[in-house]
Amino acid sequence: MKPGAKTMGGSRTGSRRCPMRARIAAVLALLAAALGARVSRAETQNAPDSTAAARPAPHSPARREPAPLLGRGDALFAIATVSAVAIVAPQDEWLAAESDESRAPAERTIARSAQVFGNSAIVLPALAASWLAARATGRVEVAGAIVRIGVSVCAAGAGALAIKEIVGRPRPDESRDSDDLYLFSGHASFPSGHATIAFALATAIDRESSWWGTPWITYPLATLVGWSRVHDDQHWTSDVVAGAALGMWTAHQVEDVLQPSSNPSPRLRLGIRWLRSGPAMALTLKR
């Protein structure tokens, strides 16, 4: 066992703090505020013209009933998640062995730095600082966006903790057999809490931002967090896959409830879209 105390998501912090974390936390706070600021500008640009004359709608359609909380898109996403975990799980031990073979100092530094984006003890204070800054400067829309991001992260983290408690899968440094499961045993490998929080954060920021380049920043960072957990022998790869899916799904659910979309198209969207401003990666569940 490695020395240190556990934090939410299963991280272990040593007795010495890394001075880089404070700087990265500050960068994260600025990133959340900057991305949220785009929401304010987008809402201002898309605001309806109050001087425009109202036109009657003689054939207006009947009022649409609220979409159900869980729909076909959720079922498809659940099937895709279970399939992905089932495919990756048999390769967990091989992937862990491959990761153990490469432990260059640069990789350790990257892994240590990346994990702050999945550590709730750093992410939540950074979001709180961003919210305070937005409120102090009168950016109400930005503050609302940051609150929704924070709720997404908290909900995803709580879901990961609940599943961890039920499944009871030992971490790679506790058992070299990836098939071991001890229900309600206190083992906390499945799913990865860091991956859950990182992908919830990435998805929520992506939903709140109107900039096409946002997903090309947030999702690679979240993927780097997942890689770091396998590299540091703290999680199996299937733990990371499950955590990523849980984080994305939870963030979409929270965003749909707190900021419903008027788009009636199917909620499941996978792939890369080409927008006027350039390419944008899309991995979303929308109404």
N, C-alpha and C positions, 0 to 999 in steps of 0.2 A: 504494500500500500504506500502511496506517496504521501508525505506529510502535508498538512494544511487543512483548512476548514472548508466544508461544502457550502456552496451557495446555490440559489435557485437555478435549476437547469443542470446541476451536477458539477459545477466547476470547483476547482480547488485552488485557493489562493495561498501562496507561501507566506512566511513571516515577513518577507521584505516586499514592499510595494514597488511596482515598476513605475518610474517617473513618467514614462510615455503615456500612461493611462489618462492622466489629467489632461494632457494635450489632446488626446484622441477624443475624450469626452467633450471637450470644448468644441472640437471640430464637428462632432455629432450634433451638438446643440445648434451650432450655426447652420449645419446642413438641414436639420428639421425646420428651422425658422425660414431659411431661404426657400426651401421647397414649398413650405406652407404659404409663403408670401405670393407665390405664383397663383395660388387659389384666389387670393384677393384681387389680383389683377385680372384673372380670367372672369371672375364674377362681375367686375366692373365693366369689362368689355362686352359681356353677354347680357347686361342688364336691359330690360325692356324699355323702349322709348315711351315715356309717359305722355308725350305730346301727340303720339300717333292716335288717329281716330279708331275707335272700336268698331269692328265690323261684325254684323250679325252672322250667326252660324246656323242657317235654317236646317241643315242636315247633320248637326253635330252628333257624333256617336254616343252611345250610352256610356255612363261613367264606368271606367274599368275597376273591377274589384281588386283589392290589394293582393299581390302575389303571395303565395304561401312561403313560409320561412324556409322550408326544405322542398326542393323541386327535383325535376329530372336531372338538371345539371349537377346537383349534389350527389345524386345516386351514381351518375357517370364518373364523377370525380372520386367517389369512394371506391368504385370498382377499379379505376386506374391506380389508386393508391395501394390497394390490397395487392393488385397484380405486380406493381413495382416492388413492393416489399417482399413478396413471394419469390420474385426473380432474383433479387439481390441477396436475400438472407442465406441461401446455400453457399454464397461466395464470401460471406463475412470473414471467415477465418483466413482465407487466402488473401483477401484485401488487407486485412490487418497485418499479415506477415509481410506483404509488399510494402506497406507503409513503414514498418519497423526497419526495413533495410535502408531507408533514406532518412537520415537524421542530421543533415548538415546544419551548421550554426545559423545560416541564413533562413532555413526553413523553420527552425525553432523560433526565431525572431518574428517571422511573418505569422506563424501560428499564434504566438502570444499576443501580438498586436491585433490580430483579426478577432480574437475571442471577445474583445470588449463590446463588439456590436451584437453579441448574443448574451451578454451578462446583464441581467435585470438590475443589478446593483449599480450599474453605470448608465444603462440606457434610460431608466426611469428618471433619475436625477437630471440627466441631460435634457430630457423632454420637459421636465418641470422648469428648468432654467429657461428653456425656449419659450414656454408658456408665460412665465413671468415677464420676460423681455417683450413679448408680443402685447401683453396687457399694459405694460408700462408705456409703450409707444402708441397705444390706441388702436392696434391692429386686431380688431375683434374677430374678423374672419379667420385670420391666421391662428389666433388662440383657439378658436373652435376646431380648426383642423388638427392642431396639436393634441387637443383633448381626445379627439376620435382616434388618433394614432396611439395615444397612451392607453385608451380603453382596449384597443385591438391587441396591444402587447400584453396587457394584464390578463385579458380573457384567454389568450393563447397559452400564456405561461401557466395559468390555473388549470387549463385542460391537460397540459403536459404533466403537471404534478399529479393530477388525479389518475391518469393512465399509468404513470410510473408506479404509483402505489399499488394498483391492481395487478399489473403484469409481473413486477418483481424480477426483472431480468438482470443478472450480474453484469458489471462492466468488464471489458477485456482484461483489465488489470486485477480483477477479482476471480475470473474463471476464463480459461482458454477455450471452453466449449460454448460456442454461440447458441447452442440449442437449449441451454439451461434456462428454465423458467421456474420461479418459486413465488406463487401468488401471495400477495400481501406480506412479503418477506422483508421489505425495506430496501431491497436492491432497486436501483434507479437508473438503469441504462436505457430502457425503451419507454418513450421516444427520447431523442436528444432535446433537452430543454434549451440549450444554446441555439440549436438549429431552429427550433420552434419560434423562439423570440426573434431571431435574426430574420426569418422569412416573414413573420407577422409584421415586423417593422418595415421591411422592404415593400411588402404588398400594400400596407396602409399608406406609406409615403407615396407610392406609385398612384394609388387611388386619389390621393389628395392633390397631387401635382398635375399641372397641365403641360409640362415640358416633355417633349418627346424623348429626351435623353435620360429621363429619370430611371426607367427600368434597366438601362445599360450600366447604371451605377449601383443601384440598390441590390439587384439580384446577384450580380457577381460577388459583391461583398458578403451577402448572405451565404452563397456557395462556399466562399473562402472560410467562413465560420464553420460550416459543416465539415469541410476538409480538415480544419485544425483539430476538431474533436477526435477524428479517426487517427490523425497523425500523432496526437498526444496520448493515444491508447486509452481514451476516456469513453469512447463509444464505438459500437459496430456500425458499419456503413448503413445497414438497414434501419438502425436507430435514427440516423440523420435523414434518410429518405422519409420515414414516417413523421419526424419532427417538422421537416420542410412542408409536407402536405398539410399537417395540422395547422401550422402557422399561417399558411396562405388561405386555407379554407376559413379559419376563424376570423382573420382580418377582413375577408370579403363579407362574411356574415355581419360583422359589427358595422362595417361601412354601409351595407345595404339597409341596416336598421336605422342608423344614426343619420345617414345621408342618402336616402333612397334615390335611385335613378329612375327617370321617366322613360328610359329606353325599354320597350316591350320585347326586344329581341332575345333569343335564348341566352342564358347566363354563362354557359360554358364557352370560352374562347381560348384556343390554343394556337400558338404559332407566331409568325412575324408579320406585322402589318407595315405597309409603305404609306406614310403620310406625306403631306405636301412639304413638310420641313425635313423629311428624311425617314429612315427605317426606325421602327419601334417594336421591341419585343413585347408580345402579349401573352400572358398566362393568367387569365382572369375568370372569375365567375360572376357574371352580371345578369341583372334582370333586363 
